[in-house]
């Protein structure tokens, strides 16, 4: 088979790494890819949102399967265009991808089908949002309706912060058209978890539950990022709780989308808060989570390409997947200054010193004059697998200590909630 992976981050590198293990795959392309992906796939300089260019390339090269990494091309309808051209593609179509593309749509969907989530209101006028904030208890969560690269969610501890957030979204237009609409939610309390499921529109298979670390600083403080690390499986998600998530969240969502004329096929990512009343949905994403998938894929024994084929053919079953009885921890190494401004083209040293059973997934790298250099905010996702969370954490930080680049920054407490539980 010839496989095309769309995207350029750590998620896509993890996908390429896993696909590369499949005996039925002969050639992997990645568009546009990055400095690390280039070592195991042929990188093609096509922008993920250049859908016509992607289709032309896939037809020319006779691609057998395309796997779409980022949410933006999915919400723009890349799957629809590929399928129209007779090309097999893994991911939800444009109508189904709205589950991530619009927070307003998703909140309304959950309310309609009794899927547990936070109480909310939707606003398009700044004055009405301010009035509502006056009436509500803080903390509150403010969300720009559309896609904002993981940065459109503001957790506001006090009213002044909430007033400022409403102004940033609706008046200052900090998130552009994504802020045409503002969703204000109650702030749920508990522990977060990420459940990624593969669905053929009828059946669902869940991957190991993960926990992301969105905040930039230790102790989960500071502004949110795209994710500073993750681990799996999360001890917070017991088998009994996973059954509840399937029964009350995942299946009702898939059935609800079908009733709305938006049949869902691909990855459904449920970002959850595990509250005293049970798990509640914080958000849905229409693709593999990043960096969560960098901790999840190393735990999956099954051939990912075969699993995706079964999904596309409507043949998913509980027997479709086999999971290792181990733990994985991913630590993100970022550019100093991220998620704000940061410098690029810092030479990365020490990659050759990392032991062979450590996965180093490149997120923001490129090759310059023969060197691997930084090109983004999140630079590397270093992942270790071991028999326990504790030993995986020890192992991953030993590896991280061998890799250096100027102004490198990483959190030193990835997995701290798991350790507290243990």
N, C-alpha and C positions, 0 to 999 in steps of 0.2 A: 504493500500500500504506500501511497504518497499522502502525507498529512501536512496540512497548513495550520499553524498556530498564529492567531492574530493578537498582537500586543507587544509590549516592550519592557515589561517589568519583572519583578521577582515571581509573580504568579505564573507568567508565561515561561520563565526559565524552569520553574518546578514542573510545569506541564511537559515541556520539551524533555526534561530529564526522565520523567516517568514514561513518556511515549517511546523514548529511545530504548527502553528495556523490552519493548514488544517485539516478539519474533516475526510478527506479520507486517511490520513496518520496514520499508526499504529506504525511504527518504523523508526527511523532515525539513520543511521550510518554515521560517518565522518572519512575519512582517509587522513592524520593522526590525524587531529583535534588539539585542544589545551586545556589549562586549563579551559577556559570559555565554550567552546563547550561541554566539558565533562559533564557539568551540565544539558544538554538537549539532548544529543545524545550519542550513544555508539562510542567511539573513537577506531579506528583500526590502529595498527602500521604498515601501508604500505606506502612506499614512493610514492608520486604522479606520479613519472616517472617509477615506477615498474608496467608497464601496464599489464604484464602477471599475476602478483600477484593480481592486482585489478580485472581482469577478473575472475580469479579463485575464489576470495572471492565473487564477485557478483553472480556467478553461484551457488556457494555453499549455499548462503543465499537467493537465488531466489529474487534478487533485481528487483523491478518493474520499477524504474527510477533512473538514475544516472545523477547528475548535476556536471559538471566539472568547478571548480573555476579558477585555474591558467592557464596562457597561455602556459607554457612549455609542459605539457602533451597533450594539444590540438595540438600543432605544431609537436609533436612526433607521433600523430596518435591514441590517446586513443579512439576517437569516432569510427574510422574505426575498431579497434580490438573488441570493445564492440558490434558493430552492426554485425560483422562477427560471434560473439558468440550468436547472437539473443537477445541482451540486449538493451533496450531502453535507449538512451543517449542524453542529451541536450548539444549541442555545435557544432561548425563547424568541418568537417572532416579535415584531414591533408592538403589536397590540398587547401581548403578554408582558413584554419588558417594561410596560408602564408601571408595573408593580414597584420598580425602582425609580423610574423616570418621574413619577409624581407622588409625593408624600400625601397630598390631598386625596388623590384617587385611592391610595392604599388604606388610609384611615377610614374613608367612607366604605370601602370594601369590607374591612374588618368589622365596622359597626353593623353593616347590613347582615353579615353572616355570623355574628356573635363570636368573633375570634378575639380572645382576651388581649387588650391593649390599654394604653393610657387614655384617660378622658382628654378631649381635645376640642378646639374651636379653630375655624379657618377665617383669615382676614385678607382683604385686598386694600383696605384703607387704614392708613397709619393711625388716624384719630380713634377709630373703633378698637384697634389693637391696644392702644394706650389705656382706653377706658376699661377694657377687659382685664388688663394687668393690674389696674387699681383695685379691681374687685376680687382678685384671686390671691391665695396664699403663695408665698415663694418657698422653695425654689420652683422655677418654671423652665421648661425646655422650649426654645424657639427654633423652628426649622424652616429654611428656605424650601419651597415646594419642589423645585427641580434639582438636577444634578449639580453638585458643587465640589466634586473631587474629594468627598469625605470630610469637607470642612464647613458645610452649611448647617451644622447643628450647634446651637449655643446653649450651654447649661448656665442659667442665670440664678445665682444664689439669692440676690436681693432685687427689689423693685427697680432701683436705679440702673442696675445691670440689664434688667429686662427692657426698660425704656430705651436704653442705648442699643440693645440688640434689635428691637423693632425698628428703630431709626436706621440702623446699618442695613437691614434687609429691605425695608419698604421705601425709605426716603433716599438714603445714600446709594442704594442699588449696588451694594458691595458684591453681591453674587449675580449681578446682571439680571437677565430674564428669569433665571432660576428663582429670583426673589419677587416675581410678580404676585406671588401668593405666599402668605405666612401662616404656618401651622403652629399654634401654641398648645403645649401639652402639660399635663401634670408631670412632675418629676418622680418617676418610679424609683423605689428603694429596694436594693437587694444586690445580688451578684450577677454579673453579665455572663452570657454564654453564647456561642455561635454554633448553630446546627445547620450543616450543609446537607442537602438532600438532592439526589438525582431522581428525576421523575419523567415517566413517559406520558404523563397526562392522566394516567389512571392509577398506576402503582408508584410507590415511593421506596427508595433505599436511602437510609441515613448513613453518613460518614461519621467517623469518630468526632464527638463533641469537642469543640476547641474554645479557648478563651484568648481574646485579643487584648492588647494593651495600647489604647488609643492615645492617652496623654503623653506629652513629651518627657515629663520628668518622673523620677522615682516616686513611689507612693501614689501613682495615678493622679498627679497634679500637673498644672499648666495647661496650655491650649491643646486641643485635639490635633492629631496628625492622621495620616493614612494608616497608621499602625506601627508601633515600635517593637512588636514581637508577639509571639503566640505560642501556646502549647496545646498538646492533645494527648490523650483524652482528658477532658476536664472532670475531676472527681466530683464537682458540684452537680453534674448531670448523671444521676443514677439510672439504671435500666428502667425502674418504675417511672421516673420523671420523663424519660425519653418516650415511653408509651403514652404518657399524658400529652406530650408535645405533638406526637403523631396524631392522636385522636382529636385533640381540641384546636390544634393550630395548622399542621401541615395538610392533612387531608381536607378539612373544611376550606382551606385556601385554594387548593387545587380544584375542588368541586365548585367553589364559588366562582373562580375564574372561568371555568367551563360554562357555567350558567350565564355569565356575563358575555359570552361569545368570544372569550379570550383564552382558548385552551392552552395550557402551559406545559412545555416540554423543555428540559434542560436542567440546569442547576437552580434550585430554590434555596436561598440562604436566608435563614431566620435569625436575626439578631435579637436575643431574648434578655429580659430581666427576670431573674428567679426571685419573685416576691413571696411574702408570707401567704398570699392568696393563691400562689402557684405561678407558673411561667406566663409572662406576658410579652407581647411583641413590641420591640423598640423600632424595628425597621425590617423590611424585606429587601434583599438584593437579588438581581437576576443573573448572577454569575458566581464563579468561585471567589471566595473571600481572599484578600491579600493583606496581611501575611499568613492568615490561617491555613491556607492550602499548602504553604511551605512546611507546616508541621503535620498536616494530615496525609498528604500523598506518600511520604516515606513509611507510613503505617499500613498502607494498602498493599496486600500481596497480589491482588487480582490485576490482570492486564487491563489498564485503563481503556485502551482502544476497544477491546472486546466488550467491556462494560458499556461504553458509549454506543457501540453497535447494537447491543441488546436494548438499550434505551430507545434508539431511533427506530428500531423494528417493533417496539411495544412488547418486548419479551422479558422485562425486568422481573426478578423474583428475589426472595431473601437469599437464595443460593448463588446469586450473581456476584456476590462480593465476599472476600475473605480478608479479615483484619488481623494484623499482628498483635499479640498480647504484650505490647511494649508502650513506651512513652516517647514523645518527640517534643523538642523545645527549639524554637526559632528566635534568634536575637537579631534585630535590625540594626545595622551600623549606618548612621546617617551623617550628612554633611553638617558641620558646625553652623548654627544659625537657623536650621530647619526647625519648624515649618515656616519660618520667615525667610528673609533673603540669605543666600549662601553662595560661596564661591565654587567654581567647577574646575575640572582638569587637574585635580590633585592625583598624583601617581599613587597607586595602591601597591603596597609591599606585603610580602609574607604569605600570599596565596599558596605558594609552593610548599610552605612549611606546615600546612594544615594536614592532619592525617586523612587517609583515603576514605574512611567511613563517615567523614563529616561532609555534609552537603553545603556548598556555598552558592546560593542562588543570587545572581546579579539582578539588581533592580535599576540603578542609575549609573551605568558604566558605559564606556566606549573605548575603542582602541585608538591610540595616538602615538605615532612613531614607535610602534611595537610594544608600547606599555598599555596596561589597563588603567584608565583614569576615570575619575568621578564625572558624572554628567547629570546628576539629579539630587534631590533632597534625601530620599531613601536610597542608599548605595548598594548595600549587600544584605541578604538574609542568611545568617549562618545557622544551620540546623543540625542537631545531634539527636540520635535515637539510642535509647538504652532501656534496661529492664524496668527502671522506676523513674518518676519525675525528678527525684533528688539527684540520681546519678546522671540523668540527661542534662540537667542544669549545670552540674559540675563540668561535664564533658564539653558543653557548648561554650562556656566561658573560658575554658582553657584554649579552645580554638580561636575564639574572638581575640584573645590576648596576643595571638601570633600575627594578626593582621593589623596593619597600620596605614593611615594616610593623614595628611595634614588636616587638623581641625575635626578629626573623626569623633563622633559622639554616639553613645549607646546607653540604654538603661541597664543598670546592674541588678535589677530586681524582677526580671521576667520570670513568671511562675510563682510569684510571692503568695498569691492567694491559694494556690494548690498546696504550697508548703504549710500555710496556716491551717488548712483543713486536715492535712496529714498529721 
